[in-house]
Amino acid sequence: MHIRELAGKTVCILGFGREGRATLEALEKLTPGCEVTIADQDEEVSPPAAKHWLQLGTGWLKNLEKFDVIIKSPGIPPSVLRAIHQSTVITPTQLFFDSIADSGAIVIGVTGSKGKSTTASLIHHILQSAGQRSYLIGNIGSPALSYMSEATKGTIFVMEMSSYQLMDLTSSPSIAVVTSFFPEHLDYHGSLEAYLEAKKSIARFQRKEDTVFFGADSPGAVEIARESRGRRIPFTAADAPVALSETQLIGTHNLSNIAAAFLVSQELNVPKEKSVAAIRSFVPLPHRLQSLGIFGSIEWVDDAISTTPQSAIAGLDALGDRVKAMILGGQDRGYDFAPLAERLLGSKVQTVILLGQSSKRIVQALNDAGVKIRSFEAKTMEEAVALALKHIHFPSTSPNPNPSPSPIVLLSPASPSYDLFKNFEQRGDMFKNAVRKLTEKNN
């Protein structure tokens, strides 16, 4: 459905967060005569103009059948759809794909349980550095609908796509990238099978002339790529054109992200030397194994993006034996923390600080695995940082011509942030602020 088809219709925007607001702006600009109602569970929601109808609070899902079209924001869980008794439901992502279909613009869709943000940002950086007209949109950039006016021949949209955005799609990007797949967002999707089905939409509707790049080391990514009718191109860390030491990225897992971005740039005929130069100049994204510096003789590392046990394991693998304390825990989504416990069993981590709903599940996994690590519970990020500082063990202070590098306190929660924080960015920012305040106080 092209957005222009909504002119003169009654439209309900279901969910008025970041995507919902961008949807309203697009409707106001491109659909004259469209009557908009905003439906949201939050009673405090307020649109920028008072000319729209509001349906808020406990009655936000009432009488939805009266609308010609419902535009469902990606954060609205699938269970809510059962309350919608009419067929014309569309998502902002699908509306974007439909509306730019004939524009000549290229969409590069990037998804994955881990690595999609860095990979999408790398692709965008390479393209911009090579002088291409590229926009980073979607889950990491601005909402896609905000950029429809930029959709012209020669424009490239690099779109990070979450499972929330993929699950209702009936279109796929002409270039798809699948970095990895493992269990995540199961409370939203209801099952691992439903989560996998949502991810498959990035390749399921591709044409023969389209291309999907996929992480060959991830069985789930391989399965998703099989959905494509186009070319299927595998990648591994071995395809990276540079050594990790030549970049500003931390962790060998980033070699796979570099490989994916590089191969996509070659597909788009970017000269190899320009791609390599851009990879070397790429600045890592915040909250992704980001060193905050050395304070109080400790290096503090912010990996607040870590929302699964697998991503916390990757953080440990990236930083090695210097990690002496970890801050773990967050929203409890029923994850299996046994693999993380096994990784901690063979690590040099001495102390674990637990913060959030999943703490009990993590402690149980540690006990079951026989992990003999001191653990402390915290109620706030400030308390977690203070406990980490208090209980970290420093190397001997005896004279040493080759002193040991600073020990690391790693925030890599292995759980979503939504129990105590608005999002992972806020979690990381509060970690940074707590570190600075505490260390300034102790200096």
N, C-alpha and C positions, 0 to 999 in steps of 0.2 A: 504494500500500500504506500503510494507516494504521499508525502505530507500534504501536498496541495489538494488531495482528495478529501481532506478533513475540513475544508472550507465550508461553512454553513452547517456543520454537524454538531451534535452534542457530544462532548468528549469528557471523559473522566480520567484525570491523572491519578493513578493509584500509587500512593507513596510520594512524599514531597521532600525527598532529600536532595542530594547533589544532582542526580539524574532527573528527578522530577522538576527541579527548578530550571534546568537546561531545556527540558521538554516544553515547559510553559513559555520560555523565551522564544523558542523556535515557532511555536504555534502562534504567538502574538505577532511575530514578524512575517510569517508565510501563509497563514490561513485566515484570511479576512472572514468575519462573520461566524467564526467558530465559537461556540458557547462552552466554556471550560468550567468544570467542577473539580476541585481538589479534594481528594479523600485521603485521610491519614489518621492513624491511630493516635498520634500526638495532638492533644488539644491546643498546644501552644503554637502550632504551625501558623504562619501568616505569609501570604503571598506579597510580592512587592507592590501590587496594586489592589485596590478594594473592589474591582469590577468583576471578580470571579466568585462563583459559588463555593462554599466550603461545606465539607461533610467530615467532621472530625470526632475523635474520641470513640466512645463505645458504639456509636452508630455509623462508623466509617464504611462498613460494608453493606449497608442497607440500600435496597432499591437499585442495585447496580444494573439491572436489566433495562432500566429506562434510558440508558445511554446508547448512542449509535456505536461508539467505539470506546474501549477502555485501553489506556496505555499503562501497562504494569511496569513499575520500576523494578530493577533487578534484585533489590534487597527484599522484596515481598516474597515470602516462602511459597513453595508450590501448594501447600495445604490451603492457602487462602483462595486459590482458584476454584476450590469446591463451592465457594459461596457465590461464584459468578455464574449466573444462569442464562448466558447469552454467548454467542460464538465469536463476536468480533473483539478479540483481545490481541493486542500487539505490544511488543516491547520497544523501548527507544532504540535499541540496537538494530532490530529488524526494520524499524521505520527509517533509520539511517541507511542501511543497505539498500532498501527499496528506492529511496529517494535519490541516491547517487548512482544508481545502476547504469544509467545512460550518460554519465558525465565524462567518462574516459579516465577517471581517477583510479588509482590502484590502492587496494587495501591489503596490507600485510597483517594478518591476525596472528598473535602470539599467545599461546596458553601453556599451562604446565603447573603441576603442583609445587614446583620449585624452579626458580630461574627465569620466570617469564618477565619480571620487571627489569632485571638487568639486561636480558637479551633484547627486549623491545627498545630499551633506552640506548643500547649499543647500536642497534640497527639504525635508529633515528640519528644518532650522533655521526655514524659513518656517512649516511646519506646527506645530512646537512653539511658535513665537512667537504663532501664531494660536490657541493653546489646544487644539490637536488632540492626541489620544493617539497619538504617533508614536514608532517605534523604528527606529534605524539599524542594519541588520544586514547580514550577508553578507561580501563581500570586504573591506570597510573597517571595518564594525562588528563586533559579536560574532557568532559562528556562529548561523545561523537556528534550529537545534534548541534552543538555549538559551532561546528566547523563545516556545516553543509554548504555555506556560501563559498567556501574555498575549493569545493569539488569541481575541478576542471581537468582537462586533458593535461597530463604531465604531473599532476599532484599525487603524492604518495602519502597515504595515511598509515602510520604504524600504530596498530591498535592492540593494546594488551587486553585480553579477553578472559574474564573469570568464568567459572562454571555457571554463575548466576546469570551472566549475560549470554552464555551460549545455549542454555537449556531449551529455550523456546524458539530458537532460530530455525528458519527454513531456507537460509542462504549461508554460503560459506565464502570466506575471503579467497581471492584468486591465488594468493600466496599464504600458506598456513605454516606455522612453526609450533611444534609440540616438544617442549623441553623435557618433560618427565611426567610420571603419573604415580601417585600413591594415595592412600586414604586420607581424605580431608573433607570438611564441610558435610559430614554425614548427618548431623542434626538437621541441616537445611534440606538435603536431598532425600533423606530417609533411609538410604542404603548405599553400599558401595557400587552396586549395579546401576542405580539411578545417577550417581555422580559420574560414572564412566560414560553413560549414555549422553549426559549433558556435554561432556568434553568432546564426544565424537562429532558434535555438530560443526566443529571447526573444519572438518574434512568431509563430512557426509554428503554435502551438496556441491562439492567441487565438480567442475567439468573436466573433460579430457585434456584441455589445454592448461589446466591449473597445476599447481605444484604444492606438495606438502613436504617440509623438512621435519625430521623426527629424531629424537635421541635414541640411537640404536641400543644403548645399554639399559633402557627402560622398557620392560615388556608391555606395560600399559600404553606407553607412547607408540610402540610398534602396532599395538592393536587399534589405537585410534587412527593411525595413518592408513591402515588397511581399508578404512571407509572411503578413501578418496578414489575417484575414477581417473585422477590425473597422475602426474609423475610423483613417485615417492622416493625421496632422497634422504638416506640416513646420515647421521653425523655422530662423531665421538670426539673426545678431547684431543685425539690425535690429529684432527682436522684443523686445529687452531694454527694460524700462520705465525704465531709468536710464542715465545716462552712466557710463562706467567711473570717471571722476574722483570720482563720488559714492560709490564703494565703496572697500573696502580691498584689492581684488584688483589684481593686476598682469598686464598683457598683454591685448591686444584679443581674443585667443582666448576669454577668459573671458566676453565679452559673449554668445557663443553658449551657454555654460553657464548664464548668468543667464537668457537667453531661455527655455531649456528648463525650468528650475526654475519660472520665473514662469508659463508656460503650463500646467504641471502643477498649480500652485496654483490657477489659475483654473478648471481642470477640476473641482477639488474645492471650488469655491465659497468660496475664501478671499477676503475683501475686498481689492481692489487696493491700498488704502493700507497694509494690514497686510503684504502681500507685499513692497511696495516698502521699507517701513521695515525689514523683516527682512533684505532684500538689502543694504541700506546698513550694517546692524550686523554682518553676517557676517564672522567672523574667518577669514582664509585658513588652509588646512591646512598643517601642517609639511611641509617638504621639497618644496614646490611653489612655486618662485620666491620663497622666503622669505628676506628680507634679514636677515642676522645682525648688521647694524650696520656702522659704519665703524671699522676697526682698522688702525693703521699707515697712515693716510690712504687706505685702500682700503675700498670697500664689498664685502663678501663675501656672495654670494647662493647659497643652497642650493636646488638643483633636482634633488635626488637621485632623485626619482620619474621623471626622464627615463630611459627604458629603450629608446628608439628614436631613429634619426636625425631623424624628424619632430618628436619632442617637443623635441629640442635646438634645432632650427630655430625652433620656436615660442618657446623661451626667448630666443634671440637677437633675434627679432622684437619680443618684449615689452620688452626692456631697451635695445635700440638701440645706438648707437655708443659708449656708455659702457663696453661690455664690451671689455676689453683683454686678458684672459687667460681661457682655458677649460680645465677639467679634464675630459678625455674618456676613455672606454674602460671596459670591463667584460667580462662573459661574452661570448664570441664565438658568436653565433647565426647567423652568415652574412649579416648585414644588408648592404644596398647603401648605402654611405656617400657615394656620388657626389652626391646632392642636398645633403647637409650640407657637402661640400667646395665645391660651387658657392656655397652661402650664405656660407661663410667667405671665399671669393674676393672678395666684394663688401662685406665687413665691415671694421670697424676693429680687429678682434682682432689682436694682435701676437704672442701666445705661446699655444701649446697644450701642455698637460701631459698625457701619456698614461699611463694606469694600467689595467692589466688585459689580458685575452686578446685583445680586439678591437683593440689598439693597432696591430698590423701592418696590419690591414685598413684602419684609418683613415688611417695614413701613406700607404699605397698610393693611396687615394682622393685625398688631398691632392696627391700628386705627379702623379697622372694629370690632375688639374684645373689644375695649374700654380699651386697656392697657395703663395705665398712667405711663410710664417709660420714663426717659430722653433718648434721642437718639442723637447721633452725627455721622457724616459721616467722614471717613478718606480715604485718597488716597493711603497711604502706610501702611505697618505693623508697622513701627516705629511710625507713627502718631497715629495709633490705640492704641498702647501700651501707648503712652504719654497721650492720652485722657482718657484712663481707669485709669491711675494713678492719673490724675488731678481731676477726677470726682467721685472717689470712696469715700464712706462715712465710716468713722471710728467710732467704738463704743466710748462711753464717756471715758475720761481719768481719771475720778475720781477713787480713790482707791477702789479696788474690790478684795476680797480674791479669787474669782473665775472668773478671766478675761475671756472675750469671745475669742474664737479662731480667728485666723487671717481671715479676709475676703478673698474671692477667686475671682480672675479674671480668667474667663474661656474662652479659645479659643475653640469654638465648632461651626464652621461656618454654619452648616446645608446646605452646598452647596459645589459642587466640586471646585477644586482649579485652574482650567485651564485658568481662565481669567487673573490672575495676576502671577501665579506661574507655574512651570514646573509640579509639582505634590504635593500631600499633604505632603510628606516628606519635600520638600523645604519650604512649607508654615510653617510647624512646626519649622523647623530650623531657619527661619527668625524671628519667634515669640520668640524663645529662645534667639537669638542674640540681638533682640531689647530690651527684658527685662533686660538682663545683662548690655547692654550699658547704658540704661536709669538709672537703679538703681545705677550703678557704678558712673555715673555722679552726681547723687543726694546725694551720700554718702560723 
